[in-house]
């Protein structure tokens, strides 16, 4: 996106140097924020830069965080023919048997984004050359982005919201301002983290009211969509329905038609189903298309769909395996692999954008909430909308009660495969991970509850900040 690329150089000079001292503790600044972010241009530059930071590291949204929950949940395996150290570490992560250095990079990358966003949030009130509308737009986008980062941190580094009755278990370091050098901050509870996320999204929605829809930026529609997901994790079913209704009825987007289920993943497609996506145009390597082997280069693919996920699709389902479908067979040095076409090589070999929220997820959020509220008819209606779009021959869902809920969760797995949901959907219901295939290790399965369902806090972060505590089991 042109504005982001224009501002990226300015942002790097203003903000990235402030992240260096954070690498192994919560972020601190080495420059004066008052000097660096003193006018509308510099603050807007930093906001665009924060968006770009979400995609800077291959160990954040550009790669690892997008497939981590599918790798551990059972949808994705690692190419057995690859023997590099990084691939071996990923195999151990998949089998819940080891700690990888990649977890350090993910932790650092996400807190670097928070550092940048908080600098923007705290600079906005003092802007003297901005109109109130400009302040509201910048602050609204920054708060929504901060909520997204906090939410993914709490999913990665804390046990599910429902693990304790009041979500009082250990959460994450919640940051609403950049800490002073040497300042030590302890982890909040999961409840406190969610309260901050909800507050930021609520404020974002209010500040951005009336703003036009653009899936590449935080806007009132995708902020409500993200809040729908957050409320789903909190099991606040009535609120999920209300938010989902709002998004579905008032969004500028529609579900892609059946004939476009594959085409909508191309970067040159209008992508009318995406509510929020992250722009990858500033970076040219380590993309998901390379991970899946969907390039014309000789790069060996890292990832392959498992037999577990492929077995869930009927032969007539466009999301399953087939030459014109969303999973395609490939052979790499004698190994048969299965590549997701959700991450094809973009035109002109440009990097992939990464979809964060699609409209189909909102239908499934609402279906799950209706099922939990004992409203089977609207739950089945939403479920059939998604099922029969990809497979018009599929019989309508007729289940009710617990069987209906299980059908919803199975449909989530099929529809949202390879998009970063599966492990979280398993653990928020307190279920065991059960897999027919795993990369290595004595067992494919991991019973709930398990310390291995969250990543460890990096040791260097613990060393730098004595107020931090490690996750159980590490």
Secondary structure, 3 states (H helix, E strand, C coil): CHHHHHHHHHHHHHCHHHHHHHCCCCCECCCCHHHHCCCHHHHHHHHHHHHHHCCCCCCCCCCHHHHHHHHHHCCEEECCCCCCHHHHHHHHHHCCCCCCCHHHHHHHHHHHHHHHHHHHHHHHCCCCCCCHHHHHHHHHHHHHHHHHHHHHHHHHHCCCHHHCCCCCCECCCCCCCCECCCCCCCCCEHHHHHHHHHHHHHHHHHHCCCCCCCCCCCCHHHHHHHHHHHHHHCCCHHHHHHHHHHHHHHCCCCCCCHHHCCHHHCCCCCCCCEEEEECCCCCCCCCHHHHCCCCCCCCCCCEEECHHHHCCCCCCCCCCECCCCCEEEEEECCEEEEEEHHHCCCHHHCCCCEEEEEHHHHHHHHHHHHHHCCCHHHHHHHHHHHHHHHCCCCCCCCCCHHHHHHHHHHHHHHHCCCCCCHHHHHHCCCCCECCCCCCCCCCCCECCCCHHHCCCCCHHHHHHCCCCCCCCCC
